[in-house]
Amino acid sequence: MSETEKNLKDLDFGGREGRDGEAKWYVVHTYSGHENKVKVNIEKIVENRGMQDLILDIVVPTEDRVEIKNGQRKIKTRKMFPSYVIVKMIVTNESWYLVRNTQGVTGFVGHGSEPIPLTNEEVARMGIEKVWIDLDVEVGDTVKVISGPFESFMGTVEEVNMDKQTLKVIVSMFGRDTLVELEFGQVDKI
């Protein structure tokens, strides 16, 4: 048995190894500027070793920004979290070792050798994984706003956009009807 295999056997994930086979999102710290290289390297290793069932997705979160220079509009893509890659995986000794020892990776975000998964709220806020909500509302239905600046207001649905998971609601504020756009997760049907 090699030294590496001995070290792998000694790792302890506190009983979380492959917990219920549920994949979670983990944050991996990389060298600055190596985020895309790390993503490609992990994808290649996963494919070569046939570990698609353990490491499901690798994301380098980016956003598009419009810059105007000399009257020219240019769309620039920039990394939202420089030096970080987000990986959806089931943590086992093998998957942990594969990611941790990929060239350009400095380690997982967490305590020592124990990676800490992102919460569902953090994943939703980052926009990494879109959660589809099945809300049974139609135009004319009454809904209650359960979060956001219009929390606890009641309103009438004017328009439903299933693709964007949004709806337009007429809310009565200060004696006036106001049209507001809300996400499905911000309302409950009454």
ZIGINOR-V718413 format. One record per residue. N is the residue number from 1. RES is the residue in one small letter. SS is DSSP state (H for helix, E for strand, C for the rest). PSI is psi as a letter, one per 20 degrees, with the letter a starting at -180 (999 if undefined). OMEGA is omega in radians with two decimals (999 if undefined). Layout:
# ZIGINOR-V718413
n=N res=RES ss=SS psi=PSI omega=OMEGA
n=N res=RES ss=SS psi=PSI omega=OMEGA
This chain:
# ZIGINOR-V718413
n=1 res=m ss=C psi=p omega=-3.11
n=2 res=s ss=C psi=r omega=3.12
n=3 res=e ss=H psi=h omega=3.14
n=4 res=t ss=H psi=g omega=-3.14
n=5 res=e ss=H psi=h omega=3.09
n=6 res=k ss=H psi=g omega=3.13
n=7 res=n ss=H psi=h omega=3.11
n=8 res=l ss=H psi=g omega=-3.12
n=9 res=k ss=H psi=h omega=-3.11
n=10 res=d ss=H psi=i omega=-3.12
n=11 res=l ss=C psi=p omega=3.13
n=12 res=d ss=C psi=p omega=-3.13
n=13 res=f ss=C psi=k omega=3.05
n=14 res=g ss=C psi=k omega=3.13
n=15 res=g ss=C psi=j omega=-3.11
n=16 res=r ss=C psi=i omega=-3.07
n=17 res=e ss=C psi=o omega=3.11
n=18 res=g ss=C psi=k omega=-3.05
n=19 res=r ss=H psi=o omega=3.12
n=20 res=d ss=H psi=j omega=-3.11
n=21 res=g ss=H psi=k omega=-3.07
n=22 res=e ss=C psi=p omega=3.13
n=23 res=a ss=C psi=p omega=3.10
n=24 res=k ss=E psi=r omega=3.08
n=25 res=w ss=E psi=p omega=3.12
n=26 res=y ss=E psi=q omega=3.14
n=27 res=v ss=E psi=p omega=-3.14
n=28 res=v ss=E psi=p omega=3.12
n=29 res=h ss=E psi=p omega=-3.11
n=30 res=t ss=E psi=r omega=2.99
n=31 res=y ss=C psi=q omega=-3.14
n=32 res=s ss=C psi=p omega=3.12
n=33 res=g ss=C psi=i omega=-3.10
n=34 res=h ss=C psi=j omega=-3.04
n=35 res=e ss=H psi=g omega=-3.11
n=36 res=n ss=H psi=h omega=3.09
n=37 res=k ss=H psi=g omega=3.12
n=38 res=v ss=H psi=g omega=3.13
n=39 res=k ss=H psi=g omega=-3.13
n=40 res=v ss=H psi=g omega=-3.13
n=41 res=n ss=H psi=g omega=3.13
n=42 res=i ss=H psi=g omega=3.13
n=43 res=e ss=H psi=g omega=3.13
n=44 res=k ss=H psi=g omega=-3.12
n=45 res=i ss=H psi=g omega=3.12
n=46 res=v ss=H psi=g omega=3.14
n=47 res=e ss=H psi=g omega=-3.12
n=48 res=n ss=H psi=h omega=-3.09
n=49 res=r ss=H psi=i omega=3.12
n=50 res=g ss=C psi=l omega=-3.08
n=51 res=m ss=C psi=k omega=-3.13
n=52 res=q ss=C psi=h omega=3.13
n=53 res=d ss=C psi=i omega=3.13
n=54 res=l ss=C psi=g omega=3.12
n=55 res=i ss=E psi=o omega=-2.95
n=56 res=l ss=E psi=h omega=-3.06
n=57 res=d ss=E psi=q omega=3.10
n=58 res=i ss=E psi=p omega=-3.04
n=59 res=v ss=E psi=p omega=2.93
n=60 res=v ss=C psi=n omega=-3.06
n=61 res=p ss=C psi=p omega=3.13
n=62 res=t ss=E psi=r omega=3.05
n=63 res=e ss=E psi=q omega=3.11
n=64 res=d ss=E psi=p omega=3.11
n=65 res=r ss=E psi=p omega=3.09
n=66 res=v ss=E psi=p omega=3.09
n=67 res=e ss=E psi=p omega=3.11
n=68 res=i ss=E psi=o omega=3.10
n=69 res=k ss=E psi=p omega=3.13
n=70 res=n ss=C psi=k omega=3.11
n=71 res=g ss=C psi=i omega=3.14
n=72 res=q ss=E psi=p omega=3.07
n=73 res=r ss=E psi=p omega=3.10
n=74 res=k ss=E psi=p omega=3.08
n=75 res=i ss=E psi=o omega=3.13
n=76 res=k ss=E psi=p omega=3.07
n=77 res=t ss=E psi=p omega=3.12
n=78 res=r ss=E psi=q omega=-3.13
n=79 res=k ss=E psi=p omega=3.12
n=80 res=m ss=C psi=h omega=-3.13
n=81 res=f ss=C psi=n omega=-3.14
n=82 res=p ss=C psi=q omega=3.13
n=83 res=s ss=C psi=j omega=3.12
n=84 res=y ss=E psi=q omega=3.06
n=85 res=v ss=E psi=p omega=-3.13
n=86 res=i ss=E psi=p omega=-3.06
n=87 res=v ss=E psi=p omega=3.04
n=88 res=k ss=E psi=o omega=-3.04
n=89 res=m ss=E psi=r omega=2.96
n=90 res=i ss=C psi=p omega=-3.06
n=91 res=v ss=C psi=o omega=2.97
n=92 res=t ss=C psi=r omega=3.11
n=93 res=n ss=H psi=g omega=-3.08
n=94 res=e ss=H psi=g omega=-3.11
n=95 res=s ss=H psi=h omega=3.10
n=96 res=w ss=H psi=g omega=-3.11
n=97 res=y ss=H psi=g omega=-3.13
n=98 res=l ss=H psi=g omega=-3.11
n=99 res=v ss=H psi=g omega=-3.05
n=100 res=r ss=H psi=h omega=-3.07
n=101 res=n ss=C psi=j omega=3.02
n=102 res=t ss=C psi=q omega=-3.13
n=103 res=q ss=C psi=p omega=3.13
n=104 res=g ss=C psi=i omega=3.13
n=105 res=v ss=E psi=p omega=3.07
n=106 res=t ss=E psi=i omega=3.08
n=107 res=g ss=E psi=r omega=3.06
n=108 res=f ss=E psi=q omega=2.99
n=109 res=v ss=C psi=p omega=-3.09
n=110 res=g ss=E psi=a omega=-3.11
n=111 res=h ss=E psi=o omega=3.08
n=112 res=g ss=C psi=d omega=-3.11
n=113 res=s ss=C psi=j omega=-3.12
n=114 res=e ss=E psi=o omega=-3.14
n=115 res=p ss=E psi=q omega=3.12
n=116 res=i ss=C psi=p omega=-3.13
n=117 res=p ss=E psi=q omega=3.03
n=118 res=l ss=C psi=q omega=3.06
n=119 res=t ss=C psi=r omega=3.11
n=120 res=n ss=H psi=h omega=3.13
n=121 res=e ss=H psi=g omega=3.12
n=122 res=e ss=H psi=g omega=3.13
n=123 res=v ss=H psi=g omega=3.14
n=124 res=a ss=H psi=g omega=-3.13
n=125 res=r ss=H psi=h omega=3.14
n=126 res=m ss=H psi=i omega=-3.13
n=127 res=g ss=C psi=k omega=-3.12
n=128 res=i ss=C psi=g omega=-3.06
n=129 res=e ss=C psi=p omega=-3.12
n=130 res=k ss=C psi=p omega=3.10
n=131 res=v ss=C psi=p omega=-3.13
n=132 res=w ss=C psi=p omega=-3.14
n=133 res=i ss=C psi=p omega=3.12
n=134 res=d ss=C psi=n omega=-3.10
n=135 res=l ss=C psi=p omega=-3.08
n=136 res=d ss=C psi=m omega=3.10
n=137 res=v ss=C psi=q omega=3.10
n=138 res=e ss=C psi=r omega=3.09
n=139 res=v ss=C psi=p omega=-3.14
n=140 res=g ss=C psi=i omega=3.11
n=141 res=d ss=C psi=q omega=3.08
n=142 res=t ss=E psi=p omega=3.13
n=143 res=v ss=E psi=q omega=3.06
n=144 res=k ss=E psi=p omega=3.12
n=145 res=v ss=E psi=p omega=-3.06
n=146 res=i ss=C psi=i omega=3.08
n=147 res=s ss=C psi=r omega=-3.13
n=148 res=g ss=C psi=a omega=-3.07
n=149 res=p ss=C psi=i omega=-3.13
n=150 res=f ss=C psi=k omega=-3.10
n=151 res=e ss=C psi=p omega=3.13
n=152 res=s ss=C psi=j omega=3.03
n=153 res=f ss=C psi=q omega=3.04
n=154 res=m ss=E psi=q omega=3.13
n=155 res=g ss=E psi=r omega=3.14
n=156 res=t ss=E psi=p omega=-3.11
n=157 res=v ss=E psi=p omega=3.11
n=158 res=e ss=E psi=h omega=-3.06
n=159 res=e ss=E psi=q omega=3.12
n=160 res=v ss=E psi=p omega=3.10
n=161 res=n ss=E psi=n omega=-3.09
n=162 res=m ss=C psi=h omega=-3.11
n=163 res=d ss=C psi=g omega=-3.12
n=164 res=k ss=C psi=i omega=-3.09
n=165 res=q ss=C psi=l omega=3.11
n=166 res=t ss=E psi=r omega=3.02
n=167 res=l ss=E psi=q omega=3.09
n=168 res=k ss=E psi=p omega=-3.03
n=169 res=v ss=E psi=p omega=3.03
n=170 res=i ss=E psi=o omega=-3.12
n=171 res=v ss=E psi=p omega=3.12
n=172 res=s ss=E psi=o omega=3.12
n=173 res=m ss=E psi=p omega=3.09
n=174 res=f ss=C psi=k omega=3.10
n=175 res=g ss=C psi=j omega=3.13
n=176 res=r ss=E psi=q omega=3.07
n=177 res=d ss=E psi=p omega=-3.11
n=178 res=t ss=E psi=p omega=3.11
n=179 res=l ss=E psi=p omega=3.12
n=180 res=v ss=E psi=q omega=3.10
n=181 res=e ss=E psi=p omega=-3.09
n=182 res=l ss=E psi=q omega=3.05
n=183 res=e ss=E psi=q omega=-3.12
n=184 res=f ss=H psi=h omega=-3.11
n=185 res=g ss=H psi=i omega=-3.10
n=186 res=q ss=H psi=i omega=-3.07
n=187 res=v ss=E psi=q omega=3.00
n=188 res=d ss=E psi=p omega=3.08
n=189 res=k ss=E psi=q omega=3.13
n=190 res=i ss=C psi=999 omega=999
